[in-house]
Amino acid sequence: MNPAQQELFDDAILRVLDGNRTRFGLGAEAIGHLIAQYGFQSPAKDAVLDRLDYLSRKQLAEEVDKPDHRANRAWRITDVGIDRLDTRG
């Protein structure tokens, strides 16, 4: 992906997370399915995980603490991520 596509992909992930503001978050596979509504058809799970790690480092998303189920990682949007979406419209 070029930088412009990557930015759109990141915003799409944040929009999916914004649509699910629960304390439980969403897993990478669920995000991969839900992101189709933003024009990204079946992205690889690794691609979604890479971007979620990036968004976590930028404090736009955060991993939900699930110590008993580490294999089933999940993320939710942060207040910083919500602000980013609000400023971008």
C-alpha positions in Angstrom: 0.0 0.0 0.0 1.2 3.5 -0.7 1.0 6.1 2.1 -2.4 7.5 1.0 -3.9 4.0 0.9 -2.4 3.2 4.3 -3.9 6.4 5.8 -7.3 5.4 4.4 -6.9 1.9 5.8 -6.0 3.3 9.2 -9.1 5.5 9.1 -11.3 2.6 8.1 -10.0 0.5 11.0 -10.7 3.4 13.4 -14.2 3.8 12.0 -14.9 0.1 12.6 -13.6 0.4 16.1 -15.7 3.6 16.6 -18.8 1.7 15.6 -18.1 -0.8 18.4 -17.4 1.2 21.5 -17.6 -1.6 24.0 -15.0 -2.5 26.6 -14.5 -5.8 24.9 -13.2 -4.5 21.6 -12.9 -6.3 18.3 -10.4 -8.9 17.0 -8.4 -8.5 13.8 -10.5 -11.0 11.9 -13.8 -9.2 12.8 -12.2 -5.9 11.8 -11.0 -7.4 8.5 -14.6 -8.4 7.7 -16.2 -5.1 8.8 -13.7 -3.0 6.9 -15.2 -4.1 3.6 -17.8 -1.3 4.0 -15.0 1.2 3.5 -13.7 -0.4 0.3 -11.1 -2.8 1.6 -12.1 -6.4 0.6 -10.8 -9.2 2.8 -7.4 -7.7 3.9 -4.9 -10.2 5.3 -5.1 -10.7 9.0 -1.4 -9.8 9.3 -2.0 -6.5 7.5 -4.7 -5.6 9.9 -2.5 -6.6 12.9 0.4 -4.5 11.6 -1.9 -1.4 11.3 -3.5 -2.1 14.8 0.0 -2.2 16.3 0.8 1.1 14.6 -2.4 2.7 15.7 -1.7 1.4 19.3 1.8 3.0 19.2 0.2 6.3 18.1 -2.4 5.9 20.9 -5.3 6.0 18.5 -6.4 2.4 19.4 -5.6 0.3 22.4 -5.4 -3.4 23.0 -8.0 -4.8 25.4 -6.5 -6.6 28.3 -7.5 -10.3 28.0 -4.9 -12.2 30.0 -6.7 -15.5 29.8 -7.2 -15.4 26.0 -3.9 -13.9 24.6 -4.5 -15.7 21.3 -7.7 -13.7 20.8 -6.3 -10.2 20.9 -8.9 -7.4 20.6 -8.7 -3.6 20.3 -10.8 -0.6 20.9 -10.6 3.0 19.9 -9.2 5.6 22.3 -10.3 9.1 22.9 -7.4 10.3 20.7 -8.7 8.1 17.9 -12.2 9.4 18.3 -10.8 13.0 18.1 -8.9 12.1 15.0 -12.0 10.8 13.3 -14.0 13.9 14.4 -11.5 16.3 12.9 -11.4 14.4 9.6 -15.2 14.3 9.3 
